[in-house]
Amino acid sequence: MPEDGSRGIHERFMRAALDEAQRAAEQGDTAVAALITHGGEIVAISGGRVETTGDPRAHAEMTVIGESCGRLGRARLRECTLYTTMEPCPMCGWAIHLAGIGSVVLGARHQALGRTDLGRYSLEGLLCMTGQSMAIVSGILEDECMAFRRAWQKRTGRLV
């Protein structure tokens, strides 16, 4: 948990991500959203689009990485922060690494939700396994992200 006054900033951006996750869920997609900031401003924000696009790669994190690279005109996002309402899956975690994103702020975690489809996966575990590192902040609106995701799972019967 950040102690340096960044908590309020993190919460503001995570609330924006939760609002976007609500829109994604209302459109029939998975209740997840991500956004990328640069210089304290949102560069891109998106909910998951897998169901509405029919593209299994259209996770929220993948979408905002692509949109941010396009808007900033570069493939590396070193000075950027990615916020996500749900811990990134392995595909998204590696894409975050490849994009050089400096830090990631997490809401809900897979293990806390009891997801068994990802085994013992965590973003930190992926980075450790591959000898990589990045700044990770967790616990930002975690209860809200978890409650939102659980309500969506109960309503839809879907895990992912």
C-alpha positions in Angstrom: 0.0 0.0 0.0 1.5 3.4 -0.9 2.3 5.7 2.0 3.6 8.7 0.0 0.3 10.5 -0.8 -0.1 8.7 -4.1 -3.0 6.6 -2.6 -5.6 9.3 -3.5 -4.3 9.5 -7.0 -4.3 5.7 -7.3 -7.9 5.5 -5.9 -9.1 8.2 -8.4 -7.8 6.3 -11.4 -9.0 2.9 -10.0 -12.5 4.4 -9.6 -12.4 5.4 -13.3 -11.3 1.9 -14.2 -14.2 0.4 -12.1 -16.7 2.7 -13.9 -15.3 1.4 -17.2 -15.5 -2.2 -16.0 -19.2 -1.6 -15.3 -19.7 -0.4 -18.9 -17.9 -3.5 -20.2 -20.1 -5.8 -18.1 -23.3 -4.0 -19.3 -22.2 -4.7 -22.9 -21.8 -8.4 -22.1 -18.0 -8.4 -21.7 -16.0 -9.6 -18.7 -16.2 -7.2 -15.8 -12.6 -5.9 -16.1 -11.1 -2.6 -17.1 -7.7 -1.0 -17.4 -6.3 2.4 -18.1 -2.9 3.9 -18.7 -1.7 7.2 -17.3 1.2 9.4 -18.4 2.0 12.6 -16.6 -1.0 12.3 -14.4 -3.5 12.1 -17.3 -5.4 9.1 -18.8 -3.9 8.2 -22.1 -6.3 5.2 -22.8 -9.1 3.4 -20.9 -11.0 0.3 -21.9 -13.0 -2.6 -20.6 -12.4 -6.1 -21.8 -13.7 -6.5 -25.4 -13.3 -10.3 -25.9 -17.0 -11.0 -26.2 -18.0 -8.0 -28.2 -15.1 -8.3 -30.7 -14.9 -12.1 -30.7 -11.1 -11.7 -30.2 -9.6 -13.7 -27.3 -6.7 -11.2 -27.2 -8.9 -8.2 -26.6 -8.3 -8.1 -22.8 -8.6 -4.6 -21.3 -4.8 -4.4 -20.6 -4.0 -5.4 -24.2 -6.4 -2.8 -25.6 -5.0 0.1 -23.5 -1.4 -0.8 -24.3 -2.1 -0.7 -28.0 -4.2 2.5 -27.8 -1.5 4.2 -25.6 1.3 3.2 -27.9 -0.6 4.7 -30.8 -1.5 7.9 -29.0 2.0 8.5 -27.7 3.6 7.4 -31.0 5.9 4.8 -29.5 6.2 1.1 -28.6 7.7 1.6 -25.1 5.6 3.1 -22.3 8.4 3.6 -19.6 6.9 6.6 -17.9 3.4 5.2 -17.8 1.4 3.5 -15.1 -1.2 0.8 -15.9 -4.2 0.5 -13.6 -6.4 -2.6 -13.7 -9.4 -3.8 -11.7 -8.2 -7.4 -12.0 -4.7 -8.8 -11.8 -3.4 -9.2 -15.4 -3.4 -12.7 -16.8 0.0 -14.1 -18.0 -0.6 -12.9 -21.6 -1.3 -9.3 -20.4 1.5 -9.5 -17.8 4.0 -10.2 -20.4 2.6 -7.5 -22.8 3.0 -5.0 -19.9 6.6 -6.1 -19.6 7.2 -5.9 -23.3 5.7 -2.4 -23.4 8.1 -1.3 -20.7 5.4 0.0 -18.5 7.0 1.4 -15.4 4.4 0.5 -12.8 1.2 -1.4 -12.4 -1.6 -0.7 -9.9 -3.9 -3.7 -9.1 -7.4 -4.0 -7.7 -8.6 -7.6 -7.3 -6.2 -10.6 -7.3 -6.9 -14.0 -8.9 -5.9 -16.1 -5.8 -8.1 -13.9 -3.5 -11.1 -14.6 -5.8 -10.3 -18.3 -5.7 -9.7 -18.7 -9.4 -8.3 -22.2 -10.1 -8.0 -21.8 -13.9 -4.6 -19.9 -13.4 -3.1 -22.3 -10.9 -0.6 -20.5 -8.6 -0.1 -17.6 -11.1 0.5 -14.1 -9.9 2.0 -11.2 -11.7 5.0 -11.2 -9.3 5.5 -14.9 -9.9 5.6 -14.4 -13.7 8.2 -11.6 -13.3 10.3 -13.7 -10.8 10.1 -16.7 -13.1 11.4 -14.7 -16.1 14.0 -12.6 -14.1 12.1 -9.3 -14.7 10.8 -6.6 -12.4 8.4 -3.7 -12.3 6.8 -1.6 -9.6 3.6 -3.2 -8.5 1.1 -1.5 -6.1 -1.7 -3.7 -4.8 -4.7 -3.2 -2.5 -6.0 -0.1 -4.2 -9.8 -0.3 -3.9 -9.3 -4.0 -3.6 -12.6 -4.6 -1.6 -14.6 -2.7 -4.3 -12.9 -4.5 -7.2 -13.4 -7.9 -5.5 -17.1 -7.2 -4.7 -17.8 -5.9 -8.2 -16.1 -9.0 -9.7 -17.9 -11.4 -7.4 -21.3 -9.8 -8.1 -20.6 -10.1 -11.8 -19.6 -13.8 -11.4 -22.8 -14.5 -9.4 -25.0 -12.7 -11.9 -23.4 -14.3 -15.0 -22.2 -17.6 -13.7 -18.9 -16.9 -15.5 -15.4 -17.1 -14.0 -13.6 -15.3 -16.8 
